[in-house]
């Protein structure tokens, strides 16, 4: 069966000046992406164990979620975990602030946005990203655990992506902790009723999620998970992380 479709190709552009300009722009774009992966690898590969903390940029100091995150991150840092956040305000600032006051590294994966996101002042290691997907790989690849504090679309996106990576075995099995049971209850009920109820996920997929309302218990849950296996990824896990 033949097709008469004309599929455009960059090399088929007849205007040489336009073709050269497009090729140069795309090449520089690709090199920029590669540079972000290289810098993240060079600066984060030795930071394990680390915990990635997600949450809203809109939460102000003094809010219970902000203060919870400061305390949780300080405990994680003192326990030997580097803490990775998005490097911005709100819960990201709280995560970096708590870790900055502790014994381990406070890491910010800062993103350039059209409406500029200001970096917070509590980062021992600060990386800049222009591409969301390169930043997401850094969040996932170097994390020993994930903690999701209440947030908006970005927090939901990052949390569900983490769960998808674990569910599909493209990422290693690690603790995924949701903070504030009241906030997450509606979503978890919907997941049970609609996703599980319609056979769209398996019952064991729900076991990937822990809901914890106390910072000390969250730290203990991470240690309990690794008590029998250690923090270092296995050879198979290291191999799978290459394909994130």
N, C-alpha and C positions, 0 to 999 in steps of 0.2 A: 504494500500500500504506500504510494508516494505522497509526499506533502509539498504543497506549493508555498508554504510559509517562508517568509524572509526573516531569518533570525539575525539581528544586528550583531556585528562583531567589531571590537575596537580597531583591529588591524584593517578592517575593510573601509574605514573612513577615508574618503578620497582627498579631503582638504588636509594637506600635510601639516600645515601650521596648527590646525585644530587637533589633529591626531597627536602630534608631538606634545601639545599642551595638556591634553587629557591623560596621556600616558605618564607624563612627568608628575602631574597632580596625583594620580592613583598610586604611582610608585612611592612618592613621598608619604602618602597616607599609610601605605603598608609599612614603610620603614618606621613611621611614628608609632604604629601599633606594636611592632616588634620591640622597639626601644622601651615601651612601657612594661612589657613582659620581662625583658632582660633586667631592667632596674629593680622590679619587684623581686625577681629571683635572687639577684645579688644581695639585696638588703634584707630579705625576709627568710631566706632558706635556713638560717641558723637561729631563728627566734623561737623555735618550738620548745616546749608546748605553748600554744597560744589559744586564746578564746576570742572569737568574733562576736561583737555585741552590736545589735541593730536596734533602732528606735527612732522616734520622731525628732525632727530638727526643730519643732515648734515648742517643745517643752522648756519652761524657764526654771532657773535655779529656785529652790524652795518648794517646787512641786514634788509630791511624794514619789513619782516615778524617777525624777531627776536624782533625788537624794538616795533612793534605793540603788540606782545605778552607780553612783559614786561609791557607796559602801560595798556593793558587790565587786566592783572593779578593784577597789583597794584590797579586799580580801583575796581576790584572784592573784593580784600582783604580789602580795606578800607570801602567797602560797607557791609562787614560782611560775605563774602563767603570765606571759606577755598578753596584753589586751589590745585587740584590733578594733578600731571604729572607723566611721566614715570621715573623721577629721573635722567635721563641721560643728554647728551649735546644737543645743538641745541635748538629747540623750547621747549623741556622739561626744559632745563636750564632757558630759558627766562621766562617760566611760573612760575617756582619756584623763580626766581630772583625777579620778580615783586611782587609776593605774600609775599616773605620774607621781602620786604621793607614796606609792608602794615601792617594792624592791625590784620589780621587773619592768620591762620596757612598755611604754605607752606608744602605740602605733596608730597613725592616722593615714587613711587612704583617701586623700582629698580629691574631689572631682570639680572640674571647671563646668559651671552651668551658665546658661544665658542670663539668668538673674543670679549674680555672683554669690557664691556660698563662701563666707569668710571662714578661714581655718581657725580652730581654737588654739589656745596658747599652751596646751598641756601635752605636747607630743615630743617624745624622745626620738622617734623615727617618723619623718613626714614624707610621704610620697604624693606626687601629683599625677592625676589621670585626666585624660580628655575623653576616654572611651569607657562607657559603663561596663561593657563585657570584660575588658581587661581587668578592671577593678573587681568585678565579681569573681573572677578566677582567683585573684589574690585573697579575697575573703574566704573562699572555699578551700584553696589548696593548702594554706598554712594553718588552718584551724584544727584544734583538738576538740573543740566544742563550740556550739552556737547558742547564744542567748538572745531571744527576741523580747525586748521591752515594748510596750504599746507604741504603735506608730501608724502611719498612713499607708498609701499605696506602695511606697518604696520598701517599707518594712514587710508588708505582705508579699511583695515580689521576691525579696531576698529570702524570706523564710520558706516560701513554697518552692523556690528553686533549690534550696538546700535539701528539702525533703525529697524532691524529685531526683536529685543526684544520688541520694542514699537509696531510695526505693529502686532505682534502675541499676544500682551497683556501679554507676559511673564515678561515684564518690565513696569514700570509706564510711563505715558505720561509726558514727560518733554521737554524743548526746546532743539533742536539740531541746532546749529548755525555753518555755514560754512563761513570762513573768506577768502576774496578776490574773488569777483565775476568772475574776469577774469580767475583765475586758475580753478575754478569749472565749468565754463560754458560748456565745452565740455562733461563732465560727466553728467551734468544735462540735456543737450540736448539729449544725448544718452538714459538716463533713460526715458525721455518723449517719444522719438521716438520708442525705442525698447521695453522697459518694459511695459510702459503704452500703447503704440501703438499696442502691441501684446496681451494685456489683461493679462499680467503677474503680474501687480499690479493694485490697484484701484486708481481712481483720488484723493481720500482723502489721500492716502499715500504720495503724493507730499507735502501735507500741513504739514507734520512732519518736513520739512526742512525750515530753514530760512537762507538767504545769506545776510551777513552784513559786511560792509567795514569800519566801524568806531567803535572804542573800547567803547566809551560812549554809542552809540546806542545799542551795544551788551548787556551791563549791563542793560540798560533800558528795552530791550526786555525780559530779564529774569524776572525783577521785574513786568513788565506788565503781563506776563504769570501767575504769582502767586498772583496778586493783589486781586483777588476775592476768592482764595482758600487756601492761606497760604502755607508754605513750608513743614509742617509736613505731611508725607504720611498718607493716609487714612488706615483704618483697612484692607480693601481689597488689597490696594497697598502693605502694609507691608506683607500680606500673600503671594502675588505673588512673592515678592522679595526673599522669602525663597526657591523658586524653580529655581533660576537662575543657 
